[in-house]
Amino acid sequence: MTQHAPSAAPLYLDCDTGVDDSLALAYLLASPEIDLVGVGSVHGNIDAPQGAVNTLDLLALAGRDDVPVAVGAHDPLVGSYDGGVAHIHGANGVGDVTLPPSGRTPAAESAVELLLRLSHEHAGRLRVVAVGPLTNLALALREDPTLVERVLDVTVMGGAALHPGNVSPVAEANIANDPEAAAEVLAADWDVTLVPLDVTMANLLEETDRKTLLEAGTALAPWLGEVLDLYFGFHVPTFGRRCSALHDPLATAIAVGGVRATVAPRVPVVVDATDGPGRGQTLCDLRGLYAGHPDVPGARTRVVLATDSPLAPHLVERLRGL
């Protein structure tokens, strides 16, 4: 079990536990800089109840049965859950790998209740990382708008700024799965770091990395290597080889500080929540590109466009010890 520094920041993770969410969760467990104080599940790669089961099973493998896990929103704010993406993450969300069951059940409270409770327990210090659709965060803001005053910062894996989307020419999956929620979260009066496809698609995990995890000989890492198998196959048409993008792990690494953003201007970001072809697009005002990306006065969203180092070596080094 990772020993946390006395100054470790309390962190709440909101996720739709599929394959890359599993890596993100494991990275947080291996990071002494933070203390994972709760996890909420949400619809997305898999339905919210199965996402909670996956999270509990992964936590058990890491020896972290102390972390509460709560089930969150089954449906987006508008419409209903679309059934997930079994061809990417498997029918169970973790690459169709059967993880050893944790024997635990999710908390009686909802993910919204868990987040709000933690925000009071760690007022002014709680950090939030969201790597799935933003429904739980939007519902929490609706229930208690003063949440923004108790959260130190929010890191979101989502969107596409200057690069194409992955579920439409312009939209990324987490944002597209609930554009209305994303619009509310990005409009709220708190500091958000948006980690879009622009940088996550530039950070890849290779077969050599997966082999390292498979051969780690530890409790959790080999399971992560197994879970990645289907996901690697899905990426072949995109990259021409078996590998995977590191969407959610990059967001967690930026939140923790394991990878630093080198180009990340604070700019206005609006989410297209219309029913047209742009639905789910993150409209980032990057007109400052030609002047070196200065911050826009008053903007609260930092859009990550470049990082100081590749994530994979750092990620594998941390995960292999779990």
VENLINSUL-V460392 format. One record per residue. N is the residue number from 1. RES is the residue in one letter. PSI is psi in whole degrees, -180 to 180 (* if undefined). Layout:
((N & RES & PSI) (N & RES & PSI))
//
This chain:
((1 & M & 135) (2 & T & 134) (3 & Q & 123) (4 & H & 142) (5 & A & 151) (6 & P & -28) (7 & S & 10) (8 & A & 134) (9 & A & 134) (10 & P & 136) (11 & L & 134) (12 & Y & 131) (13 & L & 129) (14 & D & 123) (15 & C & 161) (16 & D & 80) (17 & T & 92) (18 & G & -152) (19 & V & -54) (20 & D & -26) (21 & D & -38) (22 & S & -41) (23 & L & -40) (24 & A & -44) (25 & L & -46) (26 & A & -39) (27 & Y & -43) (28 & L & -40) (29 & L & -28) (30 & A & 5) (31 & S & 109) (32 & P & -13) (33 & E & -22) (34 & I & 162) (35 & D & 111) (36 & L & 110) (37 & V & -6) (38 & G & 153) (39 & V & 133) (40 & G & 140) (41 & S & 156) (42 & V & 158) (43 & H & 154) (44 & G & -108) (45 & N & -33) (46 & I & 167) (47 & D & 159) (48 & A & -42) (49 & P & -42) (50 & Q & -34) (51 & G & -38) (52 & A & -40) (53 & V & -47) (54 & N & -43) (55 & T & -46) (56 & L & -42) (57 & D & -42) (58 & L & -41) (59 & L & -40) (60 & A & -42) (61 & L & -32) (62 & A & 0) (63 & G & 31) (64 & R & 55) (65 & D & -1) (66 & D & -13) (67 & V & 120) (68 & P & 142) (69 & V & 127) (70 & A & 145) (71 & V & 133) (72 & G & -150) (73 & A & 131) (74 & H & -28) (75 & D & 156) (76 & P & 172) (77 & L & -34) (78 & V & 129) (79 & G & -160) (80 & S & 163) (81 & Y & 136) (82 & D & 3) (83 & G & -1) (84 & G & -168) (85 & V & 74) (86 & A & -29) (87 & H & -15) (88 & I & -49) (89 & H & -1) (90 & G & 160) (91 & A & -26) (92 & N & 1) (93 & G & -21) (94 & V & 52) (95 & G & 23) (96 & D & 20) (97 & V & 134) (98 & T & 106) (99 & L & 150) (100 & P & 128) (101 & P & 140) (102 & S & -27) (103 & G & -5) (104 & R & 158) (105 & T & 155) (106 & P & 161) (107 & A & 155) (108 & A & -29) (109 & E & 157) (110 & S & 169) (111 & A & -38) (112 & V & -45) (113 & E & -40) (114 & L & -47) (115 & L & -46) (116 & L & -40) (117 & R & -46) (118 & L & -33) (119 & S & -28) (120 & H & -41) (121 & E & -31) (122 & H & 42) (123 & A & 128) (124 & G & -11) (125 & R & -21) (126 & L & 129) (127 & R & 143) (128 & V & 130) (129 & V & 124) (130 & A & 120) (131 & V & 22) (132 & G & -169) (133 & P & 151) (134 & L & 24) (135 & T & -48) (136 & N & -42) (137 & L & -41) (138 & A & -42) (139 & L & -38) (140 & A & -41) (141 & L & -37) (142 & R & -40) (143 & E & -38) (144 & D & 91) (145 & P & -19) (146 & T & -2) (147 & L & -37) (148 & V & -26) (149 & E & -18) (150 & R & -9) (151 & V & 128) (152 & L & -49) (153 & D & 166) (154 & V & 132) (155 & T & 128) (156 & V & 127) (157 & M & 114) (158 & G & 159) (159 & G & 174) (160 & A & 123) (161 & A & -67) (162 & L & -3) (163 & H & 165) (164 & P & 162) (165 & G & -177) (166 & N & -7) (167 & V & -8) (168 & S & 172) (169 & P & -22) (170 & V & -12) (171 & A & 139) (172 & E & 152) (173 & A & -48) (174 & N & -41) (175 & I & -43) (176 & A & -27) (177 & N & -16) (178 & D & 75) (179 & P & -36) (180 & E & -43) (181 & A & -44) (182 & A & -40) (183 & A & -42) (184 & E & -41) (185 & V & -42) (186 & L & -17) (187 & A & -11) (188 & A & 159) (189 & D & 66) (190 & W & 164) (191 & D & 122) (192 & V & 136) (193 & T & 117) (194 & L & 123) (195 & V & 97) (196 & P & 179) (197 & L & -24) (198 & D & -37) (199 & V & -30) (200 & T & -33) (201 & M & -11) (202 & A & -2) (203 & N & 115) (204 & L & 147) (205 & L & 130) (206 & E & 172) (207 & E & -34) (208 & T & -35) (209 & D & -43) (210 & R & -39) (211 & K & -39) (212 & T & -42) (213 & L & -43) (214 & L & -34) (215 & E & 12) (216 & A & -29) (217 & G & 20) (218 & T & -175) (219 & A & -40) (220 & L & -40) (221 & A & -46) (222 & P & -34) (223 & W & -38) (224 & L & -39) (225 & G & -41) (226 & E & -45) (227 & V & -30) (228 & L & -15) (229 & D & -55) (230 & L & -41) (231 & Y & -40) (232 & F & -42) (233 & G & -38) (234 & F & -33) (235 & H & -5) (236 & V & -47) (237 & P & -27) (238 & T & -46) (239 & F & -8) (240 & G & 9) (241 & R & 167) (242 & R & 114) (243 & C & -175) (244 & S & 149) (245 & A & 156) (246 & L & 67) (247 & H & -71) (248 & D & -40) (249 & P & -33) (250 & L & -40) (251 & A & -42) (252 & T & -38) (253 & A & -37) (254 & I & -39) (255 & A & -42) (256 & V & -30) (257 & G & 6) (258 & G & -29) (259 & V & 137) (260 & R & 141) (261 & A & 129) (262 & T & -27) (263 & V & 110) (264 & A & 73) (265 & P & 146) (266 & R & 116) (267 & V & 158) (268 & P & 137) (269 & V & 126) (270 & V & 139) (271 & V & 131) (272 & D & 110) (273 & A & 21) (274 & T & 178) (275 & D & 13) (276 & G & -171) (277 & P & -15) (278 & G & 5) (279 & R & 129) (280 & G & -4) (281 & Q & 141) (282 & T & 111) (283 & L & 97) (284 & C & 126) (285 & D & 89) (286 & L & 33) (287 & R & -12) (288 & G & 3) (289 & L & -43) (290 & Y & -8) (291 & A & 18) (292 & G & 23) (293 & H & 58) (294 & P & 153) (295 & D & 146) (296 & V & 123) (297 & P & 131) (298 & G & -15) (299 & A & 142) (300 & R & -4) (301 & T & 123) (302 & R & 121) (303 & V & 116) (304 & V & 122) (305 & L & -17) (306 & A & 152) (307 & T & 167) (308 & D & -17) (309 & S & 156) (310 & P & 145) (311 & L & -38) (312 & A & -50) (313 & P & -42) (314 & H & -44) (315 & L & -49) (316 & V & -39) (317 & E & -40) (318 & R & -43) (319 & L & -31) (320 & R & -17) (321 & G & -5) (322 & L & *))
//
